[in-house]
């Protein structure tokens, strides 16, 4: 066999295996898991189906761990144990996960001038009770709940990974940031395994990695518009699916820490940001802004894109 024919054969074999591998690498996998009161959907591309199953298992295990840290519906979760047992002005060591999500929440509270505030839990519980009973909370009940609210009354010590409350009876609600935090954690698992064409969805939150193979973006429908996106977090806040209806009047489930009330007019916004954690809390904050506040906020932060 001549050198030229041998080289030609080598190139043919190389290209065969190269394109065979490329084709296999485009296998799409989709997995579903129920957690945090919603459905998590995981879509990614991976050549090895066994590895894909293992990766999904790792993601769901991590999600279950985070739920046990952040859930305010489980009495045995870390955050509920902390809030139940904590005494004012005493320091408590918490897990790295809980410390990180609370630290990010505190940054978000300062960034949003308190429109996003995880200490709103007393109001959240008051409105959950109102929904069950079908009656609005009284002004006195709202005022009493608001006495135990305020992000400046939560302090963190980064060096010792500790937290303390400066008021008694404080409670934390991570509902406006927890899903986004979880999505970013799942994406990290996949990226560490070099899986980058990823879509993760949970309720009104979506996190996108690189585009699917042979495409330049993910196609996402937002407010009846087709958007072409990749490598970003997307979060929608509104009352289309989650609301409280009392005496024929609808109130949004997102409460304003300043008033203790939710909007009673139909309202929905979607925010696109660099990651899911940020998208989650920013969508909550801008949902509560009036038009001038919203315009000023978006002018100051062009890295956030609003769709409605």
N, C-alpha and C positions, 0 to 999 in steps of 0.2 A: 504494500500500500504506500502510495507516495505521501510525502510530508504534507502536500496541499490537501489531499483527500482526508488524511488523518486529522488535520486541523479543522477541516469542514465538518467532519463527523463529531469532533469534540464540541464545536460551536453549536451544532444541532442538538446534541444531548444536553448541553448546558442550558440552552434556551428552553428545551422541553421541561426540564426540572424547574427552571426559574418561573415559567408561566404556570406550571402545574401548582407550584407553591403559592404564587400570587393569586391564582383562582381560589385555592383552598382558604387563603387568608381572608377572603371576602365572605366567609360564612357568617350569617347573621344569627344571633342568639337572643332570645327574649325570655325573661323570668319575672314572676310576680310574687310579691310577698305582702301580707297584711300586717301593718304595724303602725303605731302612733295614731290610731284612729282613722287610717286611710290606707289606700293601696299604693305600694311602691312598685314601679315598673322599671326594669333594668334591661336596656338594649345595648348590645355591643358586638363587635366583630372579632372573631378569633378562629384560627385554623383548626385547633384541636378541640373537639367537642367535649372530651373528658376534662380538659383543663377549664373549659368554659363552665361546666357544671361545678367544678371545684371553686372557681372564682365566685360564682353566684352564691355558693354556700358560705364562703368567707364573708361576702358582703352582707348576707342576711344574718350571720352570726354577729357581725359588728353592729348591725342595726338593732338587733335585740339587746345587745349590751348597752347601747346608747339610750334605748327606751327605758331600761332599768335605772339609768342615771337621771334622765330628764323628765320622766312622766309625772304630771301632777294628778293623774287618775289612779296611780298605784300607791298605796300606803307604804309599800316596801321599797319604793324608789329612793335613790340617794338624796334627791332634792327634797322629797317629802319628809324623809327622816331628818334632814338638816333643819328644815323649817319648823318641824314639830318639836325638836329637842333644843334648838338654839335659844340661848338667853341673851338679852341685850348686852352689848359691849364685851362679849367674850369671843375669843378667836377659835375657829374650828378648821381643822385640816380637811380638805376635800380631795377627791380624785382629780387627776389631770384633766379628764374630760369635762367634769363639772366646772372646774376652775376656768378652763379655756372658754367655755361657752358663756359663763357669767362675765368674764373679762371682756369678751367681745360685745356682750349686751350692754355693759357699762359704757364702752366706747360709743356704741350706737346711741345710747341715751344722751350723752353729751353732744354728739354730732347732730342729733335731731332736736336739741333743746327740750328734751323730755317727752316728746310726742311718742317715742318708743321707750317703754319703761317696763321691765320685767317685774317690778314690785306691784304691778296692777292686780295681782292675784286676788286680793280681798274683793275687788269690784267684780272680777270674773266669776268668782263663786257666788256673789250676790245675784248676778244676772242668770247664772245657771239655775239657781233656786227660783228666781222669778219665772223662768220658762217652764219649770216643772209645775208651779202653782198657777200659772196663767195670769199673774198680776204684777204690775210694775213695782219695783222697790220704792219705798218712800224716800222723800228728801232726807229725812233723818238717817235712814239706813245708809244712803249713799254718802252722806257727810261723815258718818262714823267710819265707813270703809276707807274713805280717802285720808283719814288721819294716819293710817298705817301704810301710806303709799309715798314713794319718793326715792328715786335712785341715789341721791346723795347720802341716804342713810345706809347704804351698803358700801363697805370698805373691803379692799383686797390687799393682801400682802404677797407680792409675786415671789419674793425670796423663800418664803415658807409655805407657799401654796395654801394660804389660809384666807378665810372670809369671816367677817363679823357684821352684825346688824346693830345700828345705833338706836333702834327703837324696838320695843317688845312686840310680839305678835306679827312680825313681818312675814310675808309669804311671797314666793317667786313663781312666775308663770312664764315658761319658755316657749309657749305656743306660737309666738311671732318670730321665732328664730331657730327653734329646734329642728324642724324638718330641713331647713337650708343647711344647717350645720351637719346634719346626718348625710345629706347628699354630697357635700364636699368630702366627708370622710370616706364614703364609698368610692368616689372618684379617685381618691388617693390610693386606695387598694388596687384599683385597676391600672392606674398609671405606673405603680411600682412593678407591675407585671407586664409593662410595655403594651398594655391594651389602651388605645387612645381614641378610637372611634366609638364614642359612648354617648348614650342618652339615658338620663335617669329622671324619673318623674314621680312626684308624690303630691297628690291634691293639686293645689294651685302653684306648685313649685316645679321647675324644670332645670336641670343642669346638663349642658352640652359640652362634649369634648371635641376632638377633631371631627371633620366631616366624614360621612360614610365613604367607603372605597368607591372610586369612580364618580364621586359627586363633589361639588364645591361647597356644600352646606347642608344643614338639616332644614327640612321644610316644616315650620311650626305655624299653626293657625292661632292667631291672637286677635280677639275682637273681630272675627270674621275677615281678618286680613292674613294673607299668606306671607310669612316672614322667612327669610333665608339667613340662618344664623349658625355659628359654631363658637366653641370656647367661651361660653358665657353662662350666667345664671339668669333665670327668668322667674318672676313671681307675680301672681295676680292676687289682689286683695279686693274684696267686694262682698255684696250681700246676695249674689245670685243663688248660691247654694246654701250658705250658712247665715241664718238670721234668727231672730226671736220675734214671734208674732203674738201680740197681746191686744185683745179687744179690737181685732181687725187691723191693727197698725203694725207695720214691720220695722224692727230695729236691727241694725247691723250688729254682728257679733264682735266687731272691732270696737273697743271702748276708748274714749278719749280720757286720758288720765286727769286732764284739767277739769272736765265736767262730770265724769263718771257715767256718761251716756254714749250710746251708739247712734250713728246717723239713722234717720227714719225716711230718707229719700233714696231711691235706687241710685247706686253709685258703684263704679268699678274701675280700677286702674291696673295697668301692668307695667312693671319696671324691669329693664334689662341692665345688668351690672356684670362686673368681671367674675363673680362667683355666686354660689347659691346662698351662702350665709348672708352676704350683704343684700342680695336681692330680697330675701325674706323680710329683713327688718326695714329696709328702705321702703318697700311697698306698703308696709303697715304705717310708717310715718307719713308718707306723702298722701296716703288715703285720708288722713285726718287734717291735712292742710287746706286752707281756703285758696282761692285762685291766685291771689297775690303772693302768699307764702310759697305756693308751689312754683310759680314763675321765678321768684327770687332764688329758691333752692336749686332749681334746675340750671339757672344761669350760673350759679356759683359752682355747680358740680356737673360739668358737661360729660363726665364719664358715665353718668346715669342717663338712660334713654327711657322716656315715657311713651307708652302706647295706650290709647283708650278709644 
